[in-house]
Amino acid sequence: MMGADEIRELTEEELEEEIARAEKEIFRLKYRKAYQELENPALLNTRRKDLARLKTIRRERELVAQAEGGENR
C-alpha cells in the first residue's frame, strides 16, 4: 500500500504504470474471488483504495496543469 506522499513523488510515467498495475491486480483478484476463495479478502478493498488514491493524485495534477495554463492567457 502506497501513501499519498509516496505517490506524489512519482513521475507521470510511473504514476500511469502504477494505475495500470493496480487495475490488472484488481481484475485478477475479482476473478479469483469469483472462482475460489481468496487467502486475504481484504486485499481487494485495499487495492481498490490504492487505485482511487492514484487516480485522485493524477486528477490533482491535471487540475494544477489547467490552472497554470489558464493564468498564462
MOJODA-V81261 format. One record per pair of residues at least 12 apart in sequence whose ideal C-beta (glycine too) atoms are under 10 Angstrom apart, sorted by the first residue. I is the first residue (numbers start at 1). J is the second residue. D is the distance in Angstrom with one decimal. If there is no record, write none. Layout:
I_J_D + I_J_D
This chain:
1_43_9.9 + 1_46_6.0 + 1_47_8.5 + 1_49_7.9 + 1_50_5.9 + 1_53_8.9 + 2_18_7.4 + 2_22_9.4 + 2_50_6.2 + 2_53_7.2 + 2_54_7.8 + 2_57_9.9 + 3_50_9.9 + 3_53_8.2 + 4_53_6.1 + 4_54_9.6 + 4_56_8.1 + 4_57_6.6 + 4_60_9.6 + 6_18_9.9 + 6_53_9.8 + 7_50_8.8 + 7_53_6.3 + 7_54_6.0 + 7_56_8.8 + 7_57_5.0 + 7_58_9.0 + 7_60_10.0 + 8_57_6.0 + 8_60_8.4 + 8_61_8.9 + 10_54_8.8 + 10_57_8.3 + 10_58_9.8 + 12_58_8.4 + 12_61_7.5 + 15_54_6.5 + 15_55_9.4 + 15_57_7.0 + 15_58_5.9 + 15_61_8.0 + 16_54_9.1 + 16_58_7.8 + 18_50_8.3 + 18_51_8.9 + 18_53_9.8 + 18_54_5.5 + 18_57_9.8 + 18_58_9.6 + 19_50_9.6 + 19_51_6.8 + 19_54_4.9 + 19_55_6.5 + 19_57_9.8 + 19_58_6.9 + 20_54_9.8 + 21_47_9.7 + 21_50_9.7 + 21_51_9.5 + 21_54_9.4 + 22_47_5.8 + 22_48_8.5 + 22_49_9.8 + 22_50_5.5 + 22_51_4.2 + 22_52_9.3 + 22_53_9.3 + 22_54_6.2 + 22_55_9.1 + 23_47_9.2 + 23_51_6.5 + 23_54_9.4 + 23_55_9.8 + 25_43_8.8 + 25_44_9.2 + 25_47_5.5 + 25_50_8.9 + 25_51_8.7 + 26_43_9.8 + 26_44_6.9 + 26_47_5.2 + 26_48_6.2 + 26_50_9.0 + 26_51_6.4 + 28_44_9.9 + 28_47_9.6 + 29_41_9.2 + 29_43_6.4 + 29_44_4.6 + 29_45_9.7 + 29_46_9.8 + 29_47_6.5 + 29_48_9.1 + 30_44_6.9 + 30_47_9.9 + 30_48_9.8 + 32_44_9.1
